[in-house]
Each structure stands twice: as structure tokens, then as C-alpha cells.
Amino acid sequence: MLTPESNVGEPGRNAVSIYIDTSPSMMAAGESAPLVQEAKGKGNALVESFAETDLFHVFTSGFQGQDQRFLTQPEALERIASIQLSSHSPGLEAVMERSLDQLARADAASKKAFWISDVQESSHEVEAMAMPDSTVSWHLLPVQANPSTNLWVDSVWFETPLALPNREAELHVRIGHDALDGVDGLPLQLRVDGVAEALGSFNVVPGMPTDTVLRFTHGAPGPHLVEVHIDDAPVSFDDVHHVGYNVSSGVKALHWSGIPLSERTTKSVQQAFESSNGLVEVDWVQSLPASPALMGYDLLVVHAIESPSRGSVSLVREFMSLGGTVMVLPDSMARGTSWVAEDATWVRGEGRVTDVQWSHPLFQPVFRSVPSRVDWPTYDRILNRRPRAQEEVLATAANGLPYLTRIPSKEGGDLYLLGTCLETGNFTRHGLFVPTLLRVAESARTRSALAQRLGDTEALTVPRQTGEQSDNGNLGRDNVWRIVGADDVQIVPEPRSTTRGTSLRWGDALTEPGGYTVLRNDSALAAFGLNHSPEESNLVVWDVEAWRERTASLRWPEVQIWTQPESQIRTLVEQHISGKRLAWYFFAAAMLALAFETLLLRRWNKLFS
């Protein structure tokens, strides 16, 4: 026997770990069948090429618990026959670790690992990987798809974060592709709760994604499921994108004012919100409520608070960190703004606003065109401060100081700061006052579209409803949480109480893309979508030689790459693993020697006869 591979010839039998890639990209068409079928064929050939006494470990991209054991040869063939495509796409490092975990249980065996895959770039990036274990002989058996173009729905988002009943909506759709030629007029469909709501078309331009807009009308208040469809064969796993969103009956605002409700400026703020015809539900308080109650609001208006306590400031910061929007209207002495505008004092002097950023999302929906000959708001004092690096100046005073700014928060909440007070000037009587407050309220609702990737470990948080009391970390026994989907899918998630609301985790219970609804005591509270990772949709694969050179440059142990078809697998196993059988050569040499001996004997007999 001639055994060229390392780790061959060790005592005992072989332990053979075979990974068959069942990620969504394996539905692409190969030379004679879908790639997953070609991979199963090579897996069968591998198992049949080893001895019946060897140990076999067969697993797929789904990383199922049942696959973490050794099988006999008939069991391994039966397992390969049952393999189907899955929604999971693990990276190569995770695949290798899975093989090592099982091979470590076969101490006395010679360890062989094979992975049969399309060698997709997104799942076979090796730069950040740990070096493979050199005690195992590693083998790559690539399967190659026929060249084809793939299109996929990359992401969707709403034009405005607040969805209101019976209001027109604009859903932006981004479509990714790897097309080399342009195509026009491809169909696009939008479904809401399973009902077709809009049809559209899009064009493909090589080298750049396609952005388009679908328009429809929001339905009744509550959670809804959105599906965006394209038609793209033969790779169709990424042709539908699922999103959940909530249609709200309105925005809940808390007006925290240091001025009594009977005063003019406080009345003006209240009346501005109440003029929204039910869009904004506003409560007025002179002291902040406790954290659980405060977190049930979308917008907090801090109005003329001269000396907020440290506890109050901490509550406001917590509110912002959890995604809430805060609008600060300074007091006439500028005493209560130090927590947001350090050491800012008034610059006194009458003036007018000279510039408004009409193109900013805050003002863009207010006017169809940029107003001309604007009667600008007046003031008699402006906070003397410089905007921060990330701060957006929405309106500027005549002396160049900011009149209205937006300060985004890393955690998702926004802070709007008015550079003057309401007690002086004419802002409360100006035409911009009501639209500004209402647009700030509308913008307070964030994350209207909920979509997660399959395999994400981030939990889904269902916000606490206004007026809902905290249970101090203990979820009441009366609350029964469920997540339901299509085809009678139903699971019970693990709920945890947080300051944001209730955090739901489901581990690996949800394995298929689709739209899902969250129920609490049979009442629908939220909807969300699960989708494939866009990286899986990019079907770019490694060139085998380029991958070999990359791993060699990283000083990996040699990985045998077998590009031969299924019919040659047995020969490869015999030559590289079982060892090249030399018996026939010795048999032929013996026959030649016997023939030579026979000839010599005949001549010898003739010579001496």
C-alpha cells in the first residue's frame, strides 16, 4: 500500500466527518441538478468509498442536534438521502469547529474531514479564521453552479416613522443584484396581511442597487405584516422580504412644564398638540412620573423647567437612551438648560430668524414648495452656544446663533432644542409654531418597520403601553406570550421585563423566513419579519486556485481540494486515503518472473538434452 496523505496508517479505523452545505444558495442549478443534489451525490460516494467498519459523522448547515453522533455506513447513507435545503448559512469556521467537536470523540481513529459546498465568498472568508487543526486531514469538494444572475430584496423602510390609519404610505424598497447587463420593467408586488396592495416595476443597472417606492394606504390601528415580492428564477429563496410594522392611533406626549396650565405659553403648547385632531394625546404635569410610566410616552416636552433635579435629569436621559424624543423649551432665565447646553447664557437683542432648512425631514412634509417672503419668527434673546459635531441646525437667527436644532442620540432618541424662550418673541403666535411641534411629535415614533435576520441573537422588545405598570422584573402569571406565523407555526418565547418593555427571545425555535405576530393573552401587540441575510444572496464564489493560494499564504495545513466529478470519488479515496494498492504490480511482476523462469528452463533443458 502507498499512503501519501498525513495521518494515514494510524492504528484503528477511520473517523469521517462529512459536511454537506444546505444553505439557500445551494438551490442554484449545477451541471446536471441543483447543487444540493450534486453535493448529496458526492456525499454518498464518499461514504461508500470507506470501509463498513469506519465511523461516519454527517451534518448540514442546519447544525441539528441529531447530527452530533457517529453513524454506521448504512445510517450515514440514509441520513444523506433525507437531507433538504435549510435557511441557515454558517461560516466555514463554525463548520470546522462542528467537525472537530465530533472527531475529538474518536481518539483511536484516523480523523478525516470533508466539506462539500459551493465555496461562496460570504461563508468562506478565511482572513479572520483560526488556523485549522493539523491533526485532521481536511478536504474540500466544491460543487459549481451554472452562471446565472440573481436579484434579491435587500431591505425596505418607510418614508415616515409614524403610520396612521387611512393615511397614504410610501415604502422604499432596495433591490440588490449581480447583473452584468441592464434590464427594464421587472415586476414588483406589495402584499399587506396577505392582500395585494400595490404593483410596481423596477430597472436594473449593472454595478449599483435599485431603489424604488411602493405606495399604499395604511389600514386599521394595530400590527400588520408586509411582504415585498419579486420574481427571479432559479434562485428564489430571497425573492420575498418580510417586514412587520404597527399602525398607531396617535402619539403619546408628556408636557412637563414649570409654568401653570393657566399661563399663556403653557396653553399654547397644549393647544398646539390638541389641534392635531387626535393625532397627539398630550398629558400635562409639573413633576416627572416614575420611570415605568414615563417610558410609555413617545415625546417629552421639557418646558420652562428652571432647576431640574439630578433625578429628573437622569430620568430624561434614560428616556432618550431608550429611544424617546425630547424637546427642550428653555425658561426665560436660561437656568434649566445646563444639562443640555453647558454654560449657555442669553445674548439679548431683538431679531428675526433668517434661515430655515426647508429640505429637512422635519419641515419637508409641511410645505409643498419653499415659501417666499416669509414672515420670520422674532425673538429678543438667543442662547449663546455652538452646535455640537453631530447637531443639525434647523433654523438660524440673524446673529448666526442656532434658533432650533436637533441633537441625535446614539441610542436612537432625539433632542430638539429651541434657542429662545416662549415667553418673549412671537413664536407661539407664528405660523411655524404648530407645524413644528406636530412634526416633532410625529417624528418621535421610531422603528416602525421591524425585520430581523435569521440567526440573529438580538431579542425583540415589545414596548410597554402607556399606563402599563412595571412588575419590578417579575412577569405576571396571567401574561401568556406566543409568536405565531404561517403554516400553523406557533412557539412560546422567553419573556424578560426591561425598562423598554418586554424582551422576547426564541433561540432556534424560528428557523424559516416569514412574517410573525406577537400575541399577549391572545391580543396582537406587534409584528415582525424574519429574512435571509443579504450576504447569502450574493452568489459570488471563490475560484478554487485563488482560495488555495489564500489559505497557503495564511500558512494553513494543506487542504486537499477534489474538483473531480462524483464518479471519481472512490478512486480519489483509494489513492489519497485508503492508499494506492500495489498488489497488482507485484502480481504482474511475479507473472513476468515466472514466464522468464519458464523460458530459461526450456533453454536449459534443450541445452543439456
C-alpha positions in Angstrom: 0.0 0.0 0.0 1.2 3.5 -0.8 -0.3 6.1 1.6 0.6 9.7 0.6 -1.6 11.7 3.0 -0.6 12.6 6.5 -2.4 10.9 9.4 -2.9 7.8 7.3 -1.8 4.5 8.7 -2.6 5.3 12.3 -3.9 2.3 14.2 -7.7 1.8 14.2 -10.4 2.7 11.8 -11.2 6.0 10.1 -13.4 8.7 11.6 -15.0 10.5 8.7 -16.8 13.8 9.2 -18.8 15.0 6.1 -20.4 18.4 5.9 -23.0 18.9 3.2 -23.8 22.6 2.5 -27.6 23.1 2.6 -27.6 26.9 2.7 -30.1 28.7 0.5 -27.5 29.4 -2.2 -27.3 25.6 -2.9 -30.6 25.8 -4.7 -28.7 27.2 -7.7 -28.6 24.9 -10.8 -25.5 22.8 -11.3 -24.3 20.9 -14.4 -26.9 18.2 -14.0 -29.1 19.1 -11.0 -29.4 21.6 -8.2 -26.2 22.0 -6.3 -27.6 20.4 -3.1 -28.4 17.2 -5.1 -24.8 17.1 -6.6 -23.5 17.6 -3.0 -25.6 14.7 -1.8 -24.3 12.5 -4.6 -20.7 13.3 -3.6 -21.5 12.6 0.0 -22.9 9.2 -0.9 -19.8 8.4 -3.0 -17.6 9.3 0.0 -19.4 7.1 2.4 -19.4 4.1 0.1 -15.7 4.5 -0.6 -14.8 3.9 3.1 -14.9 0.6 4.9 -18.1 -0.6 6.7 -16.2 -0.6 10.0 -15.4 3.2 9.8 -17.2 5.8 11.8 -19.2 8.4 9.9 -20.4 11.9 11.0 -22.8 13.6 8.6 -24.2 17.1 9.2 -25.7 20.0 7.3 -25.9 23.8 7.6 -28.8 23.5 10.0 -26.5 22.2 12.7 -29.1 19.9 14.1 -28.6 18.2 17.4 -29.4 14.8 16.0 -26.3 15.0 13.8 -23.8 15.2 16.7 -23.1 11.5 16.8 -21.3 8.8 14.7 -23.2 6.7 12.3 -22.7 3.3 10.7 -22.3 3.2 6.9 -26.0 2.4 6.2 -27.1 5.1 8.7 -24.9 7.6 7.0 -26.3 6.8 3.6 -29.8 7.1 5.0 -29.1 10.5 6.6 -27.7 11.9 3.3 -30.8 10.7 1.5 -33.0 12.7 3.9 -31.1 16.0 3.5 -33.1 19.0 2.4 -32.3 22.7 1.9 -32.3 24.8 5.0 -32.4 28.6 5.8 -29.1 28.6 7.7 -25.8 29.7 6.2 -23.0 29.1 8.8 -19.4 30.3 8.1 -16.5 27.9 7.4 -15.0 28.4 10.8 -18.2 27.2 12.5 -18.3 24.2 10.2 -14.8 23.2 11.1 -15.5 23.6 14.8 -18.5 21.3 14.4 -16.4 18.6 12.7 -13.6 18.9 15.4 -16.1 18.6 18.2 -17.3 15.2 16.9 -13.9 13.9 15.7 -12.4 14.6 19.2 -14.6 11.7 20.4 -12.8 9.2 18.2 -9.3 9.1 19.8 -8.1 5.9 18.3 -9.2 6.6 14.8 -7.6 8.4 11.8 -9.5 11.7 11.5 -10.8 12.8 8.1 -13.0 15.9 7.5 -14.8 16.7 4.2 -16.9 19.7 3.4 -19.0 19.7 0.2 -20.0 23.3 -0.7 -20.4 25.9 -3.4 -17.5 27.8 -1.7 -19.5 31.0 -1.5 -17.3 34.0 -0.7 -19.6 35.3 2.1 -19.3 32.0 4.1 -15.8 31.0 3.2 -13.9 34.1 4.2 -10.6 32.9 5.8 -8.8 36.1 6.8 -10.1 36.2 10.4 -10.4 32.5 10.9 -8.3 30.5 13.3 -5.9 28.0 11.7 -7.4 24.5 11.2 -6.3 21.7 13.5 -3.4 19.9 11.9 -4.3 16.6 13.4 -7.2 16.3 11.0 -6.9 15.7 7.3 -9.1 18.4 5.6 -10.7 18.1 2.2 -12.8 20.5 0.1 -15.1 19.1 -2.6 -16.5 22.1 -4.5 -19.8 22.0 -6.5 -20.1 24.6 -9.2 -23.3 26.4 -10.3 -24.1 27.4 -13.8 -23.6 31.1 -14.4 -26.8 33.0 -13.7 -28.0 36.4 -12.5 -29.6 36.7 -9.1 -31.8 39.5 -7.8 -32.9 39.9 -4.2 -34.9 42.3 -2.0 -32.1 43.8 0.2 -34.1 46.0 2.6 -37.3 48.1 2.9 -38.1 51.1 5.0 -41.0 53.6 5.4 -40.6 57.3 4.3 -42.0 58.4 7.7 -41.6 56.6 11.0 -45.2 57.2 12.1 -48.0 55.1 10.5 -51.5 56.5 10.9 -54.8 54.9 10.0 -56.1 55.6 6.5 -53.0 57.7 5.7 -51.0 57.3 2.5 -47.7 55.5 2.9 -44.5 55.3 0.9 -42.5 52.1 1.3 -38.9 52.3 0.0 -37.5 49.1 -1.5 -33.8 48.4 -2.2 -33.1 45.6 -4.6 -29.7 44.1 -4.9 -28.3 42.2 -7.9 -25.2 40.9 -9.6 -26.4 41.5 -13.1 -23.9 42.4 -15.8 -26.5 43.8 -18.2 -29.3 46.3 -17.6 -32.9 45.2 -17.6 -36.0 47.4 -17.5 -39.6 46.8 -16.4 -39.2 44.0 -13.9 -42.3 43.4 -11.8 -42.6 44.1 -8.1 -45.6 43.4 -5.8 -46.5 44.5 -2.3 -48.8 42.5 0.0 -50.1 43.7 3.3 -51.5 41.0 5.6 -51.6 38.7 2.6 -53.6 41.0 0.4 -52.1 42.6 -2.7 -51.9 46.4 -2.2 -49.6 47.7 -4.8 -47.9 46.8 -8.0 -44.8 48.4 -9.5 -41.7 47.8 -11.6 -38.0 48.5 -11.4 -35.0 48.7 -13.6 -31.6 47.0 -13.1 -28.4 49.0 -13.7 -25.1 47.0 -13.5 -22.9 47.9 -10.6 -25.5 49.6 -8.4 -28.5 48.6 -6.3 -32.0 49.6 -7.4 -34.2 51.9 -5.2 -37.9 52.2 -5.8 -41.0 53.2 -4.0 -44.4 51.5 -3.5 -47.4 53.5 -2.3 -50.4 52.2 -0.4 -52.8 53.2 2.3 -52.4 52.2 5.9 -55.2 50.1 7.5 -56.7 50.0 11.0 -54.6 50.6 14.1 -52.5 47.6 15.2 -49.7 45.3 13.9 -49.5 44.5 10.2 -47.3 42.2 8.1 -45.8 43.4 4.8 -44.3 41.2 2.0 -42.4 42.6 -1.0 -42.2 40.1 -3.9 -40.0 39.9 -7.0 -39.8 37.0 -9.5 -36.3 35.7 -10.0 -35.7 32.1 -11.1 -33.9 29.7 -10.4 -32.6 31.2 -7.1 -35.8 32.3 -5.4 -35.2 32.0 -1.7 -34.6 35.8 -1.4 -37.4 36.9 -3.7 -39.7 37.8 -0.7 -38.8 40.3 2.1 -40.9 40.3 5.2 -41.5 43.3 7.5 -43.8 44.0 10.4 -45.0 47.4 11.4 -47.6 49.0 13.6 -50.3 51.4 12.7 -50.7 53.8 15.6 -53.8 55.6 16.6 -51.6 58.5 17.6 -48.6 59.8 19.5 -48.4 60.0 23.3 -46.7 63.2 24.5 -45.9 64.3 28.1 -45.8 68.1 28.6 -43.6 68.7 31.7 -43.9 72.4 32.4 -42.7 74.7 35.2 -45.4 77.2 34.3 -49.0 76.6 35.5 -51.5 75.4 32.9 -53.4 78.7 33.1 -50.5 80.7 31.7 -50.4 81.7 28.0 -47.3 79.8 26.9 -48.4 76.5 28.6 -51.8 76.9 27.0 -50.2 77.5 23.6 -48.2 74.2 23.8 -51.2 72.3 24.9 -53.4 73.8 22.2 -50.8 73.1 19.5 -50.9 69.4 20.3 -54.7 69.3 20.8 -55.2 70.8 17.3 -53.9 67.6 15.7 -57.4 66.1 15.7 -56.4 63.2 18.0 -53.0 62.6 16.4 -51.2 63.6 19.6 -52.5 62.6 23.0 -50.9 65.1 25.5 -50.7 65.0 29.3 -49.6 68.0 31.3 -47.5 67.5 34.6 -45.4 69.8 36.8 -43.3 66.9 38.1 -42.0 63.8 36.2 -43.7 60.5 36.8 -41.7 57.4 37.8 -39.6 55.6 35.1 -42.1 52.9 34.1 -44.9 55.4 33.4 -42.5 57.9 31.7 -41.3 55.2 29.3 -44.8 54.7 27.9 -44.7 58.1 26.2 -43.2 58.8 22.7 -42.4 62.5 23.3 -41.3 64.5 26.4 -41.6 68.3 26.2 -39.4 70.0 28.8 -40.9 73.5 29.1 -39.5 76.3 31.3 -38.0 74.0 34.0 -35.7 76.4 35.9 -33.9 73.9 38.2 -34.4 70.3 37.3 -33.1 67.9 40.0 -30.4 65.3 39.3 -33.0 62.6 39.5 -35.2 64.3 36.9 -32.3 64.8 34.5 -31.4 61.2 34.9 -34.9 60.2 34.1 -34.8 62.3 30.9 -31.5 60.9 29.8 -32.9 57.3 30.4 -35.9 58.2 28.4 -33.7 59.3 25.5 -31.4 56.3 25.8 -34.5 54.1 25.3 -35.4 55.8 22.0 -37.7 58.6 23.4 -37.7 62.0 21.8 -37.2 65.1 24.0 -38.0 68.8 23.1 -36.5 71.4 25.4 -38.1 74.8 25.5 -35.9 77.0 27.8 -37.1 79.1 30.7 -36.9 82.9 30.4 -33.8 83.0 32.7 -32.0 80.0 30.9 -31.4 78.4 34.3 -32.6 74.9 33.5 -30.6 74.2 30.3 -27.2 73.4 31.7 -27.8 69.7 31.4 -28.2 70.0 27.6 -26.4 73.3 26.8 -23.5 73.8 29.3 -22.7 77.4 30.4 -25.1 78.8 27.8 -26.4 82.3 28.6 -28.7 84.7 26.8 -27.5 87.0 24.1 -30.1 89.8 24.3 -31.2 91.8 21.4 -34.2 91.8 19.1 -34.0 90.0 15.8 -35.7 87.6 13.4 -35.0 84.1 12.1 -33.1 84.3 8.8 -32.9 80.8 7.6 -34.9 77.5 7.9 -33.8 74.2 6.5 -37.0 73.5 4.5 -35.5 70.4 2.9 -35.0 68.7 6.3 -37.4 65.8 7.0 -38.9 67.8 9.9 -40.2 70.6 7.6 -40.3 68.8 4.2 -43.9 67.4 4.6 -45.2 70.8 5.9 -44.9 72.8 2.7 -45.3 71.6 -0.9 -42.8 74.3 -2.1 -40.4 76.5 -0.3 -42.2 79.6 1.0 -41.2 83.0 -0.3 -41.4 86.3 1.6 -41.6 84.5 4.9 -42.6 86.5 7.9 -39.9 85.1 10.1 -40.4 84.5 13.9 -39.0 87.2 16.2 -37.1 87.0 19.4 -35.4 89.2 22.0 -32.8 86.7 23.3 -30.9 83.7 21.9 -28.8 81.1 23.7 -25.1 81.8 23.1 -23.8 78.3 22.2 -22.0 76.5 19.4 -23.7 73.4 17.9 -22.1 70.1 18.5 -20.4 68.0 15.9 -23.4 65.8 15.1 -26.0 68.5 15.8 -28.3 69.7 13.0 -29.2 73.4 12.8 -32.8 73.5 11.6 -33.3 77.3 11.9 -30.8 80.1 12.3 -31.1 83.5 14.0 -30.0 86.8 12.4 -26.8 86.9 14.6 -25.8 83.4 13.3 -26.7 81.6 16.5 -28.9 78.4 16.3 -32.6 79.1 16.8 -33.8 75.4 16.6 -31.5 72.4 16.5 -31.8 68.6 16.5 -29.3 66.6 18.5 -29.4 62.9 17.6 -28.6 60.3 20.3 -26.5 57.2 19.7 -29.2 55.1 21.4 -31.9 56.2 18.9 -33.6 59.1 20.7 -33.5 62.7 19.5 -33.3 66.0 21.4 -34.8 69.2 19.9 -33.6 72.4 21.5 -35.2 75.8 20.9 -32.7 78.6 21.2 -35.1 81.1 22.7 -37.9 81.1 25.3 -41.7 81.1 24.5 -42.4 83.9 27.0 -41.0 86.6 24.6 -41.0 86.9 20.8 -43.8 85.9 18.6 -43.1 82.2 18.0 -46.2 80.9 19.8 -48.3 83.1 17.5 -46.3 82.4 14.4 -47.5 80.0 11.6 -44.4 77.8 12.2 -45.2 77.0 15.8 -47.9 74.4 15.5 -46.4 72.6 12.5 -43.0 72.4 14.2 -44.5 70.9 17.4 -46.7 68.4 15.5 -43.8 67.3 13.2 -41.6 66.8 16.3 -44.4 64.6 17.7 -44.8 62.7 14.5 -41.1 62.1 14.3 -41.0 60.8 17.8 -42.2 57.3 16.7 -39.1 55.3 15.6 -38.5 51.8 14.3 -41.9 51.5 12.6 -40.6 48.6 10.4 -39.5 45.5 12.3 -37.3 43.0 10.4 -34.6 40.7 11.7 -32.2 38.3 10.1 -32.5 34.5 10.6 -30.0 33.5 13.3 -29.7 36.9 15.0 -29.4 36.7 18.7 -30.9 40.1 19.3 -34.2 39.9 21.2 -37.4 41.6 20.0 -38.7 44.2 22.5 -42.4 44.9 22.8 -42.7 48.4 24.2 -44.6 49.0 27.4 -48.0 50.5 26.7 -48.9 53.9 28.2 -50.2 53.5 31.7 -48.9 49.9 32.0 -47.2 49.5 35.3 -43.9 47.7 35.8 -43.8 44.4 37.6 -40.3 45.0 39.0 -38.8 42.4 36.8 -41.4 39.7 37.5 -43.7 38.9 34.6 -47.3 38.2 35.8 -48.5 34.7 35.5 -51.6 35.9 33.7 -49.4 37.1 30.7 -49.1 34.3 28.2 -46.8 35.2 25.3 -46.9 33.5 21.9 -45.4 34.0 18.5 -47.4 32.7 15.5 -46.6 32.5 11.8 -47.9 30.9 8.6 -48.4 27.1 8.3 -49.6 26.9 11.9 -46.2 27.8 13.3 -46.6 28.7 17.0 -43.9 29.0 19.7 -43.7 30.2 23.3 -40.9 32.8 23.6 -38.9 33.5 26.8 -40.1 36.9 28.1 -38.0 39.2 30.2 -39.1 42.5 31.7 -36.9 45.5 30.9 -37.1 49.3 31.1 -38.0 49.4 27.4 -40.8 46.9 27.7 -40.9 43.1 27.4 -37.9 41.4 25.7 -38.7 38.2 23.9 -36.2 35.5 22.9 -36.9 32.4 21.0 -33.5 30.8 20.5 -33.5 28.5 17.5 -37.3 27.8 17.6 -37.9 30.0 14.5 -36.0 28.6 11.5 -37.9 29.8 8.5 -38.2 33.2 6.9 -41.7 34.8 7.1 -43.9 37.2 8.9 -44.7 36.6 12.6 -47.1 38.1 15.0 -46.6 38.5 18.8 -49.6 37.7 21.0 -50.0 38.5 24.6 -53.1 36.8 26.1 -54.3 36.3 22.5 -54.1 40.0 21.7 -51.8 41.0 18.9 -49.2 43.6 20.1 -46.5 43.5 17.4 -45.5 42.0 14.1 -42.0 41.4 12.7 -40.3 39.7 9.7 -37.5 37.2 9.5 -35.4 37.2 6.4 -32.3 35.7 5.0 -29.0 37.6 5.2 -28.4 39.7 2.1 -24.8 38.3 2.0 -26.3 34.8 1.2 -28.0 36.3 -1.8 -24.6 37.3 -3.3 -23.7 34.2 -5.2 -20.1 35.1 -5.9 -17.9 32.1 -5.2 -14.2 31.5 -4.7 -12.0 30.5 -7.6 -10.5 27.2 -6.3 -7.0 28.1 -7.1 -7.4 31.6 -5.6 -8.8 30.0 -2.4 -5.8 27.6 -2.3 -3.3 30.4 -2.6 -5.1 32.5 0.1 -5.0 29.6 2.6 -1.4 28.8 1.7 -0.4 32.5 2.4 -2.0 32.2 5.8 0.2 29.0 6.4 -2.8 26.7 6.8 -2.1 23.0 6.8 -2.7 21.6 3.4 -6.3 21.3 2.4 -6.9 18.7 -0.3 -9.2 20.1 -3.0 -11.0 17.5 -5.1 -12.7 19.0 -8.1 -13.3 15.7 -9.8 -16.9 14.5 -10.5 -18.8 12.1 -8.3 -17.8 9.1 -10.4 -14.1 9.5 -9.4 -14.6 9.9 -5.7 -13.9 6.2 -4.9 -10.6 6.4 -6.9 -9.6 9.5 -5.0 -10.3 7.9 -1.6 -8.4 4.8 -2.6 -5.4 6.8 -3.8 -5.2 9.5 -1.2 -6.7 7.9 2.0 -7.1 4.1 1.7 -3.7 4.2 0.0 -2.7 3.1 -3.5 -3.0 -0.6 -3.8 0.3 -2.1 -5.1 -0.7 -5.8 -5.1 -1.4 -5.9 -8.8 2.1 -4.6 -9.6 3.7 -7.3 -7.5 1.4 -9.9 -9.1 2.3 -8.8 -12.6 6.0 -8.8 -11.6 5.6 -12.4 -10.3 3.9 -13.5 -13.5 6.7 -11.9 -15.6 9.3 -13.6 -13.4 7.5 -16.9 -13.8 7.4 -16.5 -17.5 11.0 -15.6 -17.6 11.8 -18.6 -15.4 9.8 -20.9 -17.8 11.8 -19.6 -20.8 15.1 -20.2 -19.0 14.1 -23.7 -18.0 13.1 -24.6 -21.6 16.5 -23.4 -22.9 18.3 -25.1 -20.1 16.5 -28.4 -20.9 17.3 -28.1 -24.6 21.0 -27.3 -23.8 21.5 -30.3 -21.6 19.3 -32.8 -23.5 
